[in-house]
Amino acid sequence: MRNFLVNHKFLLVAVVLLLLLIGSLFIAYNSLFGAPQKTAEVELFTTPVVAVNIQNVVKRLKDDGFIRNAWAFSVALSRTSKEIESGGYKISKSMDAWKLAQTLTSTPSLKWVVIPEGLRKEEIGERLAKTFGWDEKQLKDWTYTYTAMDYDYLEGVYFPDTYLIPINESGLDIAKRLRRRFDEQFAPYMSKFLKQNIKWTTALKLASIVQREAGGKNDMPLIAGILWSRLLKDMKLEVDATVQYVRDDRDSLTTGFWKPIKPEDKEIDSKYNTYKYTGLPPFPISNPGLDAIEAVLNPTETDCLYYLHDANRQIHCAKTYQEHLLNIDKYLK
């Protein structure tokens, strides 16, 4: 009987110690891998457009209260064998380290789309198709339907910027998103152009040409000044970019826009061909940024009527056609 009681006490002590150990392990595990909160709202967490730095991501998650322990989350992350992509993720402080790691290595809920200045809408469509996995029909809907629903919004108003877009957003909604950004950014210029008696559509056409013709933002005001002078003198603009635009206006939407023109391209019969017709083209030829728009509003006053860029993209202007020919011999031959 006595041995039984002794054994019973030892067993009881062992059970208590085991329970304490289990409890300690549970507390330790929870303090490392557990969710920071029992209940919490879903929040948007974004990773950079450029390459994702895992150390920075982990630090942000810790600083923002999404994880209890950086080391523990790194362990959970390593078990997924997947990378964290650029984009936006819907996460919550009620997720434990394992659930959070799984979410952040899955397809992001939103993806970054970078639209450089000077693209035409077909090129923007190609970028969107690549990012969101559009098929041929969705790409053609973008080009021929969603961006062709308003006369003044056929081209030039799909503002170049960096966008974070939900992966399930439709092409129509993306077109509206880009136009809203244009309206927001262009709004301050409306009244300024109006004071100079310049229609906003005219300004945008010219800005789209300046954007394509410039070697950089520094020569945009000079190019704008030269093109304004040619327009006011009723001279043909004779701009290669306008010919490139009409030459490349094709149904087979593949890459390869803006290749150098050939002499025969100047004979294309189109209102976009500024070698054949005076004035501006019917619509913008690209989607310009604010620098080009600003250059059209505040062009450089110049006597030059001609310009070219050398191999280093440095601009050289001339007052007469004879001077322009000398520049061609000096810088392009």
C-alpha positions in Angstrom: 0.0 0.0 0.0 2.8 2.4 0.9 4.6 1.6 -2.3 1.4 2.3 -4.2 1.1 5.7 -2.6 4.7 6.5 -3.3 4.3 5.5 -6.9 1.1 7.4 -7.1 2.8 10.6 -5.9 5.6 10.2 -8.3 3.1 9.6 -11.1 1.1 12.7 -10.1 4.3 14.8 -9.9 5.3 13.5 -13.3 1.9 14.4 -14.8 2.1 17.8 -13.3 5.6 18.4 -14.6 4.6 17.1 -18.0 1.6 19.4 -18.1 3.8 22.3 -17.0 6.2 21.4 -19.8 3.4 21.2 -22.4 2.0 24.5 -21.2 5.4 26.1 -21.4 6.0 24.7 -24.8 2.6 26.0 -25.9 3.3 29.4 -24.5 6.7 29.5 -26.2 5.3 28.3 -29.5 2.5 30.8 -29.4 4.9 33.6 -28.5 6.9 32.7 -31.6 4.5 31.5 -34.2 1.0 32.5 -32.9 -1.2 35.3 -34.3 -0.6 38.7 -32.6 -4.3 39.2 -32.2 -7.3 36.9 -31.8 -9.5 39.0 -34.2 -8.4 41.7 -36.5 -9.4 43.5 -39.7 -7.9 42.5 -43.1 -5.3 45.0 -44.2 -3.4 45.7 -47.4 0.3 45.0 -47.3 2.4 46.0 -50.3 5.8 44.8 -51.5 7.9 47.0 -53.7 7.6 47.2 -57.5 11.3 46.3 -57.8 13.0 43.2 -56.4 11.5 42.2 -53.0 14.0 42.2 -50.1 12.9 39.5 -47.7 14.7 41.1 -44.7 13.0 44.4 -45.3 9.6 42.6 -45.6 10.1 40.7 -42.3 11.2 43.9 -40.5 8.0 45.7 -41.8 5.8 42.9 -40.7 7.4 42.9 -37.2 7.2 46.7 -36.9 3.6 46.8 -38.1 2.6 44.1 -35.6 1.7 41.3 -38.1 4.2 38.8 -36.6 5.3 38.1 -33.0 8.9 37.0 -33.8 11.0 37.7 -36.9 13.0 34.4 -36.7 9.9 32.3 -36.3 8.2 33.9 -39.4 11.4 33.3 -41.4 11.3 29.7 -40.4 7.6 29.5 -41.6 8.5 31.3 -44.8 11.4 28.9 -45.5 9.0 26.0 -45.3 6.9 27.3 -48.2 9.7 27.0 -50.8 8.2 30.0 -52.6 9.2 33.6 -53.1 7.2 36.7 -52.1 6.3 38.6 -55.3 5.9 42.3 -55.8 2.3 43.4 -55.3 -0.4 43.9 -52.7 -1.5 41.2 -50.2 -4.6 41.1 -48.0 -3.4 40.0 -44.6 -4.5 40.2 -40.9 -2.9 40.3 -37.5 -5.2 37.4 -36.7 -3.1 35.1 -39.0 -0.4 33.0 -37.4 3.1 32.8 -38.9 2.3 29.8 -41.0 -0.9 31.2 -42.5 0.8 34.6 -43.1 3.7 32.9 -44.9 1.3 30.9 -47.0 -0.6 34.1 -48.0 2.4 36.1 -48.8 3.9 33.4 -51.1 0.6 33.0 -53.0 -0.5 35.1 -56.0 -0.9 38.7 -54.7 -4.4 40.2 -54.6 -3.1 43.3 -56.4 -0.3 43.7 -58.9 2.0 46.6 -59.8 1.8 47.9 -63.4 4.4 50.4 -64.5 3.5 52.5 -67.5 6.4 54.6 -68.8 5.8 58.0 -70.5 5.3 57.9 -74.2 3.6 54.6 -74.8 0.7 54.2 -77.2 -2.4 52.4 -75.8 -1.6 49.2 -77.6 1.7 49.0 -75.8 -0.1 49.7 -72.5 -2.5 46.9 -73.4 0.5 44.5 -74.0 1.8 45.3 -70.5 -1.5 44.7 -68.9 -2.0 41.5 -70.8 1.4 40.2 -69.6 0.7 41.2 -66.0 -2.9 39.9 -65.7 -2.7 37.0 -68.2 -5.2 38.4 -70.7 -6.1 36.4 -73.8 -6.2 37.8 -77.3 -9.9 38.8 -77.0 -9.3 40.7 -73.7 -6.3 42.6 -75.3 -8.4 43.5 -78.4 -11.3 44.6 -76.2 -8.8 47.0 -74.4 -7.6 48.4 -77.7 -10.8 48.6 -79.8 -13.6 48.9 -77.2 -12.6 50.1 -73.7 -10.2 52.8 -75.0 -12.4 53.8 -77.9 -15.6 54.7 -76.1 -15.2 58.5 -76.1 -14.0 60.7 -79.0 -11.6 62.8 -76.9 -10.3 59.8 -75.0 -9.0 57.6 -77.9 -5.3 58.2 -77.1 -3.1 60.3 -74.8 -5.3 60.1 -71.7 -4.0 56.8 -70.3 -1.7 58.4 -67.9 1.8 57.1 -67.4 2.3 56.2 -63.8 2.8 53.2 -61.4 -0.5 51.6 -60.5 -1.4 48.9 -58.0 -4.4 47.1 -59.6 -6.6 44.2 -58.3 -5.9 41.1 -60.3 -9.6 40.6 -61.0 -10.2 44.2 -62.2 -11.7 44.3 -65.7 -10.1 45.9 -68.7 -12.8 48.5 -68.8 -12.3 49.4 -65.2 -8.5 49.7 -65.7 -9.1 52.0 -68.6 -11.3 54.2 -66.4 -8.6 54.1 -63.7 -5.9 55.4 -66.0 -8.3 58.1 -67.4 -9.1 59.2 -63.8 -5.5 59.6 -63.1 -5.1 61.7 -66.2 -8.0 63.9 -65.2 -6.5 64.4 -61.8 -3.0 65.2 -63.1 -4.1 67.3 -66.1 -6.8 69.4 -64.2 -4.4 72.1 -63.0 -3.3 72.7 -66.6 -6.8 73.1 -68.0 -7.2 76.7 -66.9 -3.6 77.6 -67.9 -4.1 76.4 -71.5 -7.5 78.2 -71.6 -5.8 81.5 -70.6 -3.6 81.1 -73.6 -6.5 80.2 -75.8 -5.3 76.7 -76.4 -7.7 73.8 -76.4 -6.7 71.0 -74.1 -7.0 68.5 -76.9 -4.6 70.6 -79.0 -2.2 70.8 -76.1 -2.3 67.0 -75.6 -1.7 66.3 -79.2 1.4 68.4 -79.2 2.6 67.1 -75.8 2.3 63.5 -77.2 4.6 64.4 -80.1 7.1 66.3 -77.8 7.2 63.2 -75.5 8.1 60.9 -78.4 10.6 63.3 -80.0 12.6 64.4 -77.0 15.8 62.9 -75.9 14.9 63.7 -72.3 12.9 66.2 -70.2 15.6 69.0 -70.7 15.1 69.4 -74.4 11.3 69.2 -74.3 10.7 73.0 -74.0 13.0 73.6 -77.0 11.2 71.0 -79.2 7.8 72.4 -78.1 9.0 75.9 -79.0 10.2 74.7 -82.5 6.9 72.8 -83.2 4.8 75.8 -82.0 6.8 78.0 -84.4 6.2 75.7 -87.3 2.5 75.5 -86.6 2.1 79.3 -86.4 4.0 79.6 -89.7 1.7 77.1 -91.2 4.7 74.8 -91.9 4.4 71.0 -92.0 5.7 69.6 -88.7 7.6 66.8 -90.5 7.9 64.6 -87.4 9.0 61.0 -87.7 7.0 59.9 -84.6 3.7 60.8 -86.3 4.6 58.6 -89.2 5.7 55.8 -86.9 2.3 56.0 -85.2 0.2 55.6 -88.3 2.6 53.0 -89.9 2.4 50.8 -86.8 -1.4 51.1 -86.4 -2.0 47.4 -87.2 -4.4 44.7 -86.1 -1.7 42.2 -85.1 -0.8 43.6 -81.7 2.8 42.5 -81.3 5.8 44.4 -80.0 7.9 46.5 -82.3 6.4 50.0 -82.3 8.4 53.1 -83.0 11.1 51.6 -85.3 12.9 54.2 -87.4 11.0 55.2 -90.5 12.1 54.6 -94.1 11.8 57.1 -97.0 8.8 55.3 -98.4 7.0 55.6 -95.0 6.8 59.4 -95.6 4.4 58.7 -98.5 1.8 57.0 -96.3 -1.5 58.8 -97.0 -2.8 59.6 -93.5 -3.7 62.8 -91.6 -1.1 61.5 -89.1 1.6 61.9 -91.6 3.0 65.3 -90.9 5.3 65.1 -93.9 2.3 65.2 -96.2 -0.2 67.3 -94.2 0.1 70.5 -92.2 -1.2 70.9 -88.7 -1.4 68.4 -85.9 -2.6 64.8 -86.3 -6.2 63.9 -85.5 -5.4 62.5 -82.0 -2.4 62.2 -79.8 0.2 59.7 -80.8 1.3 58.6 -77.3 0.4 59.1 -73.7 2.6 61.9 -72.4 3.8 62.7 -68.9 3.6 66.1 -67.1 7.1 67.2 -68.3 5.9 67.2 -71.9 2.6 68.9 -71.0 4.5 71.5 -69.1 6.9 72.1 -72.1 3.9 72.7 -74.4 2.5 75.2 -71.9 5.9 76.9 -71.4 7.9 76.4 -74.6 11.4 77.9 -75.1 11.3 81.0 -77.3 13.6 80.2 -80.2 14.3 81.2 -83.8 15.0 77.6 -84.6 12.7 75.8 -87.0 14.6 72.5 -87.3 16.2 70.0 -84.8 17.9 66.7 -84.6 19.5 64.4 -82.0 23.0 63.1 -82.4 24.1 59.6 -81.4 24.3 60.7 -77.7 20.7 62.0 -77.8 22.0 65.6 -77.6 19.7 68.1 -79.5 21.0 70.5 -82.1 18.6 73.0 -83.7 18.9 75.2 -86.7 17.2 78.4 -87.9 17.2 77.5 -91.6 17.0 74.3 -93.6 20.5 74.9 -94.9 21.8 75.0 -91.4 19.8 71.9 -90.6 21.5 70.1 -93.6 24.9 71.1 -92.1 23.9 69.6 -88.8 22.8 66.4 -90.5 26.3 66.1 -92.2 28.0 66.9 -88.9 26.1 64.8 -86.4 24.4 62.0 -88.3 26.8 61.0 -91.0 
